[in-house]
Amino acid sequence: MDHATAAWETLARLRREAPLIHNITNYVAMDVTANALLAIGASPAMVHAVQEVRDFVGIARALVVNIGTLSPEWVRAMAAAADAAVDAGKPWVLDPVGAGATPYRTAVARELSRRGPAVIRGNASEILALAGSAGAATKGVDSVHASEHAREVARELARNLGCVVAVTGAVDYVTDGERLLSVENGHPMMTRVTALGCAATALVAAFLAV
C-alpha cells in the first residue's frame, strides 16, 4: 500500500471513530487547533489543570503537549500528562515551541522529550536546539533555519529518543531514526497564519489515535 492510500484510509477511520484528543497547548493556538481537529473528524479538548490531567488522559485517545505557554504549573501538568499517557500505553506528541529561545524553554523541552513521546514535531531551529546542535538559534518561536538543515540531526534525535521526529518547513522531513521521508505539500502563506504548526502537531496526534 502506498503512503497516500494509507493516509486516506487512516483519515476515513479517524472520521468514523472521532477520537478524543487531549491538548495542553498555548493560548494563541487553542482555537485554531480545536477547529483543525474538528475539521478532520476528531474531538478536541483543552485541559491544562495539573489536578485533572492524569484523569483526562485516561479517557482521551492521544495527548498533545505544546510548550508555547509556559509556567511552572503548566510544566508540572505537561509532565504528569505525559507520564500518564506512557503508563496507559497511549501516544503523545511533543511540540517544543520556541526551543532555543531561552534556557528555561530549552530545558523544559529537553526534559519532556525524555518522557517517551511517540512523535516530536517542530521547526528546524527547535529540533536543532532540542538536540543541542552547535549554531542552533531561533527568532522567538520562528525558525531561522531551513528544514533541510535539520534532517540528519532529526534522524539522530529520533534514534536516540526512540521516537519519530518531524521537521516542518517548506519541505517537511519525517524520520524514525532509520527511514527519512520528505513531504512537499506546504505553501508560503502558511508562514503568515499563526498556529498552523501547532495545529499540525495536533493532527499528528489525531492520526496516532487510530
N, C-alpha and C positions, 0 to 999 in steps of 0.2 A: 504494500500500500504506500502511495506517495504521501509526502508531507501535507499537501493541500487537501487530499481526500481525508486523511486522518484528522486534520484540523476541523474540517466541515462536519465530520461525524461526531467529533467531540463537542462541537458547538450545538449540534442537534440534541445530544444527550444532556448538555447543560440546560438547554431550554426546557426539556422535559422535566428535569429534576429540580430546577430552581434552587440551587444550594445556597444556604445562608453563609455569608462571608463576613467575618468579624474584622473590622478595621480599627486599628489605632493609628490615626493619621492626623495630618496637620490641619489647622483651621482653614487655610486657603483651599485645600484640596477636597474637603469633605463633600461639598455639593457636587462638584464635577465627578468625583469618584462614585458617589451614590448613583448618579444618573447614568454613568457609564456601565456600572454593574446591572442596573435595571434594564438598560438598553439591550444587553446581550442575554437577559433572562435570569440573572442571579438575583439574590435578595440581599441587600446591603444592611449592615448595622454598624453604627459608630459608637463603640463602648470603650471608655477610657479609664473609668474609676478602678483603682487598684483593688478595691474591696469586692469587685464583681467580675473582673476579667477571667479569672480561673473558671468560674461557673459558666460564663458565656462561651468560652472556648469549648466547653463540654457540649453545647448544643449547636455550635457552628460546624461547618464542614471544612473550613480553612481560615487562616488568620493572615492579616496584613499588618506588619509593623513598619511604620513610616516615621522617621525621626525628624521630620520638618519642624514640629513644635516640640521643644524640649524643656523639661523642668524636672527636678528630682522625683516628684511624684509620678510624672508620666514615664520616666525611665524605669521606676520600680514596676509600674503596670506593664510596660513592654516586656521586661524580663520575666515577670510572673506569667504573662500570657504565653510567651514563647516556650517557657518550661512546661506549662500545662499542655500546650499543643504537642510537644515532643512526647510527653508522658502518655498522651492519648493516641499517639500514632497519627496525628493529623498534620497535614502540610502547612508550613507557614513561610511567608515571603518577606524578606527584609529589603527595605528601600532606604539606603544610607544617605538621605538627603543632606547635601552640603558637607559631607565628609571631606576633611581637608581645610575647611574654612576656619575652624577654631580647634584648639587642642581638646577642649571638652567634647565637642561634637564628634571629633575623630575617635576619641577614646570610647565614647558610647557606642558608636558604630562598630568598632572592632570587638568590643565586649559582647555585643549582641550577635555578631557574626559567629561567635564561638558557641552559640546556644542551639545549633542544629537546624538552621534554615534549610528548606528544600531548594529555594532559589534566592539569589541576591540579584536585584535589578537596579542598576544605577547608570549614570552617565560616565564618560571616560575618566573625568577628573575624580569623581567619587570612588570609582573602582581602583584607580591608581593610589589614591590616598588610603583606602582601606587595606591595600596590600603593602603599604609602606614604601612605595616606589620613590626613588630619588627624583626630584623635579616635579612631584605631584603638586598641583596648585588648582585653585578653584576661584571663580568670581562669585562669591556668595554661594547660591545654590546652582549656579550655571557652570557648565563645563567650559574650560579653556583649552581642552584637548579634543582632537577628532577621535571618533570611536576606534579607528584602526590602531591608534597609538596604544590602546589598552588591550588589544587582542591576546597577546601572549601572556601578559600579566593576568588577565582574566582566566586563562587556561590554567595557569599555575595556582591561582587563588582557588579555583574550583577543585583542583586536585588536592590541595592542602586542607580544605574545609569539608570535602566530601559532599559538595552540592553543585547545583547548576548556577552559573553566573551569566547574566545577560547584560551586555553593554549596549546602551541605546544611543543613537545619534543619527546622522544622515544615513548611515548603514548600521544596522543592528548586528551584533555578534553574540551568539549563544553557545556556551561550551559546558560540557560536563567534566572537563579536565583532559579528555581524550579527543572527542569529536568537537569540531568547531563549525557552526553553521552561520551563514550571513543572510540577512533579510533586508531587502531594499524596497520597503513599502512606505517610507516616510514622505514628508512634504515640508518644504521650507517654512510654510505658515505655521507648522506645529511649534516652532520656536517662539511664536508670537501669541500663543494662547497658554495661560498659566495652568499648571497642574496636569497637563497631559501625560507627563512621565509618571506622576503619582497614580493617575488613573490606569495607566498601562500595568503598573505593579499589581493593582487590584484585579485586573483582568487575568493576569497570570495566576493569581490565587484562585480565581473562579474556575479556570480550566483544570487546575490541580485538584479541585474539589470533586471532580467527576472522573 
